[in-house]
Amino acid sequence: MEKRLYVGNLPYQMTDAELEETFAQVGEVVDAVVVMDRDTGQSRGFGFVEMADVETAEAAVEQLNGTEVGGRALRVAEANPRPNNSRGRARY
């Protein structure tokens, strides 16, 4: 079963591919997204990574939480469930 992680304190220049590459060192990544500001197009400094299974996700939290990337210490934790907007679509 896949597990979604919140990743905070990302370097503002980090891309989705770089985020995926960082977590792929621990295990299989299903999806990796850096959340962008819709008005400016700039990174908001956080993102989400979906790992292939619970064990890999727990290993990623243990190994990567506090790790320095681009001069910033990552904050990695289990993501809260996605809230739905009024149209029933998941949003960040």
C-alpha positions as CSV (number, residue, x, y, z in Angstrom):
1,M,0.0,0.0,0.0
2,E,1.4,3.4,-1.0
3,K,2.2,6.0,1.6
4,R,2.2,9.8,1.2
5,L,4.8,12.0,2.9
6,Y,5.0,15.7,3.6
7,V,8.4,17.2,2.9
8,G,9.0,20.7,4.3
9,N,11.8,23.2,4.2
10,L,12.7,22.4,0.6
11,P,15.2,24.6,-1.2
12,Y,13.2,27.0,-3.3
13,Q,15.0,26.0,-6.5
14,M,14.2,22.2,-6.1
15,T,12.3,20.5,-8.9
16,D,9.9,17.6,-8.9
17,A,12.6,15.4,-10.5
18,E,15.2,16.4,-7.8
19,L,12.7,15.7,-5.0
20,E,12.0,12.3,-6.5
21,E,15.7,11.6,-6.9
22,T,16.3,12.4,-3.3
23,F,13.7,9.9,-2.1
24,A,14.6,7.3,-4.6
25,Q,17.8,6.7,-2.7
26,V,15.7,5.1,0.0
27,G,13.2,3.2,-2.1
28,E,10.6,3.2,-4.9
29,V,8.9,6.6,-5.4
30,V,5.4,6.6,-7.0
31,D,5.1,10.4,-7.2
32,A,6.9,13.5,-6.1
33,V,5.5,17.0,-6.3
34,V,7.0,20.4,-5.2
35,V,4.0,22.7,-4.5
36,M,4.2,25.9,-6.5
37,D,2.5,29.2,-5.8
38,R,-0.2,29.6,-8.6
39,D,0.3,33.4,-8.8
40,T,4.1,33.6,-8.9
41,G,5.0,30.2,-10.2
42,Q,7.7,30.0,-7.4
43,S,8.1,27.0,-5.1
44,R,6.3,27.3,-1.7
45,G,9.1,25.4,0.0
46,F,7.3,22.2,0.6
47,G,6.0,19.2,-1.4
48,F,4.7,15.7,-1.2
49,V,6.3,12.3,-2.0
50,E,4.3,9.1,-2.4
51,M,6.4,6.0,-1.6
52,A,5.5,2.5,-2.9
53,D,4.8,1.0,0.5
54,V,4.5,1.8,4.2
55,E,7.9,0.3,5.1
56,T,9.7,2.4,2.5
57,A,7.9,5.5,3.6
58,E,8.9,4.9,7.3
59,A,12.5,4.3,6.2
60,A,12.4,7.6,4.2
61,V,11.2,9.5,7.3
62,E,13.9,8.0,9.4
63,Q,16.7,8.5,7.0
64,L,15.8,11.9,5.4
65,N,14.2,13.9,8.2
66,G,16.7,16.5,9.2
67,T,19.0,15.8,6.3
68,E,20.5,18.9,4.7
69,V,19.7,19.5,1.0
70,G,20.6,22.7,-0.7
71,G,21.6,24.3,2.6
72,R,18.2,23.5,4.3
73,A,17.3,20.7,6.7
74,L,14.4,18.8,5.3
75,R,11.3,18.1,7.5
76,V,9.8,14.7,6.5
77,A,6.6,13.3,8.1
78,E,3.6,11.3,7.2
79,A,1.2,13.6,5.3
80,N,-2.3,14.4,6.6
81,P,-5.2,13.2,4.5
82,R,-5.9,15.4,1.5
83,P,-8.8,17.9,2.1
84,N,-11.4,18.2,-0.6
85,N,-12.5,21.4,-2.2
86,S,-16.2,22.1,-2.9
87,R,-16.0,20.2,-6.2
88,G,-14.8,17.0,-4.5
89,R,-11.3,17.3,-5.9
90,A,-8.2,16.9,-3.8
91,R,-6.1,20.0,-3.4
92,Y,-2.8,20.9,-1.8
